[in-house]
Amino acid sequence: MATAPIQIFPIDTQPGTGVGVNIPFNNGSVFFSNYTTKDAIRNNLLNFFLTNSSERYMNNNLFPDLRQFLFSQISSINTEDIKSYIQSYIQSYFPNLSIDTLDIKPSYSNNEIDIVLRYSIKNFNISDIIQINFA
């Protein structure tokens, strides 16, 4: 019986080789590496969502600047705008990701937004979830 081979990222086959940097930076001036592509993509997404466009010198349009939505009145219309906004940025800057579900949970009384993103990496059997709270 023939089975499809398991696809893995070539960089994951080399144990002990750092792929990216973990977020948050916890230890003074020391960066902790991560060693799998899954962790690297997760940290890249966290960095992507938590960085404002004005924080990236000479590349202002790269980041989605989601905190701007906190200073407007949160409504069901805004949450759909935020959802489409996030989807378009992920499609543009993370073409190797597929969005499984994207939930926007507003807290109207506190003017907070919880974003829950379930995603998978295309052509690989890797999926993960990210939850971010913008307060």
C-alpha positions as CSV (number, residue, x, y, z in Angstrom):
1,M,0.0,0.0,0.0
2,A,1.5,3.3,-1.1
3,T,1.3,6.3,1.3
4,A,2.2,9.9,0.6
5,P,5.5,10.9,2.1
6,I,5.5,13.3,5.0
7,Q,6.8,16.7,4.0
8,I,9.0,18.6,6.4
9,F,10.8,21.8,6.0
10,P,14.5,21.1,5.1
11,I,15.7,23.4,7.9
12,D,13.9,21.3,10.5
13,T,16.0,18.2,9.7
14,Q,19.1,19.8,11.2
15,P,18.8,19.5,15.0
16,G,20.4,22.3,17.0
17,T,20.1,24.8,14.1
18,G,18.2,27.9,15.1
19,V,15.4,29.0,12.8
20,G,14.3,32.2,14.4
21,V,14.1,34.2,17.6
22,N,11.5,33.6,20.3
23,I,9.1,36.4,21.4
24,P,9.0,37.9,24.0
25,F,12.6,38.8,24.6
26,N,12.8,37.8,28.3
27,N,16.4,37.8,29.3
28,G,18.0,41.2,29.0
29,S,20.1,41.3,25.9
30,V,20.0,37.6,25.2
31,F,17.8,36.2,22.4
32,F,16.5,32.7,22.7
33,S,16.3,30.8,19.4
34,N,13.6,28.5,18.3
35,Y,14.4,25.4,16.4
36,T,11.3,24.5,14.3
37,T,9.6,26.2,11.4
38,K,6.3,26.0,13.3
39,D,7.7,28.0,16.2
40,A,9.4,30.5,13.8
41,I,6.2,31.1,11.8
42,R,4.3,31.5,15.1
43,N,6.8,34.1,16.4
44,N,6.8,35.9,13.0
45,L,3.0,36.2,13.1
46,L,3.1,37.5,16.7
47,N,5.7,40.1,15.8
48,F,3.7,41.0,12.7
49,F,0.5,41.6,14.6
50,L,2.0,43.4,17.5
51,T,4.2,45.9,15.6
52,N,2.7,49.2,14.5
53,S,3.4,50.4,11.0
54,S,5.3,53.5,12.4
55,E,7.7,51.3,14.3
56,R,9.4,49.9,11.2
57,Y,11.8,52.4,9.8
58,M,11.8,52.8,6.0
59,N,9.1,50.2,5.6
60,N,5.9,51.7,7.1
61,N,3.4,49.7,5.1
62,L,4.6,46.3,6.2
63,F,2.7,45.9,9.4
64,P,-1.1,46.0,9.8
65,D,-1.2,48.5,12.7
66,L,-4.2,46.8,14.5
67,R,-4.1,49.1,17.5
68,Q,-5.7,51.8,15.4
69,F,-9.0,50.0,15.7
70,L,-8.9,50.4,19.5
71,F,-9.5,54.1,19.2
72,S,-12.6,53.8,17.2
73,Q,-16.0,52.6,18.5
74,I,-16.1,48.8,18.4
75,S,-19.1,47.4,16.7
76,S,-20.1,44.3,14.7
77,I,-19.3,46.2,11.5
78,N,-15.8,47.1,12.7
79,T,-15.1,43.5,13.7
80,E,-15.9,42.4,10.1
81,D,-13.6,45.2,8.9
82,I,-10.8,44.0,11.2
83,K,-11.3,40.4,10.0
84,S,-11.0,41.3,6.3
85,Y,-8.1,43.6,7.1
86,I,-6.2,40.7,8.9
87,Q,-7.0,38.2,6.1
88,S,-5.7,40.5,3.4
89,Y,-2.5,41.1,5.3
90,I,-1.9,37.5,5.9
91,Q,-2.5,36.6,2.3
92,S,-0.1,39.3,1.2
93,Y,2.8,38.7,3.6
94,F,2.3,35.0,4.6
95,P,1.4,33.3,1.3
96,N,2.4,29.9,2.7
97,L,-0.3,30.1,5.4
98,S,-3.9,29.0,5.1
99,I,-6.4,30.6,7.6
100,D,-8.6,27.9,9.1
101,T,-10.6,30.2,11.3
102,L,-10.3,33.8,12.3
103,D,-12.4,34.9,15.3
104,I,-12.7,38.5,16.4
105,K,-14.1,38.8,19.9
106,P,-14.8,42.4,21.0
107,S,-15.3,43.5,24.6
108,Y,-17.5,46.5,24.1
109,S,-17.3,47.7,27.7
110,N,-13.5,47.6,27.9
111,N,-12.8,48.6,24.3
112,E,-10.7,45.5,23.8
113,I,-10.4,43.0,20.9
114,D,-9.4,39.4,21.2
115,I,-8.1,37.8,18.0
116,V,-8.0,34.1,17.7
117,L,-6.3,32.8,14.5
118,R,-6.2,29.1,13.6
119,Y,-3.9,28.6,10.7
120,S,-2.1,25.8,8.9
121,I,1.0,25.8,6.7
122,K,0.2,24.9,3.1
123,N,1.4,21.6,1.8
124,F,2.6,20.5,5.3
125,N,0.7,18.9,8.1
126,I,1.4,21.7,10.5
127,S,-1.3,23.8,12.2
128,D,-1.3,26.2,15.1
129,I,-3.3,28.8,16.9
130,I,-2.5,32.3,18.0
131,Q,-4.6,34.4,20.5
132,I,-3.8,38.1,20.8
133,N,-5.6,40.6,23.1
134,F,-5.5,44.3,22.1
135,A,-6.4,46.4,25.1
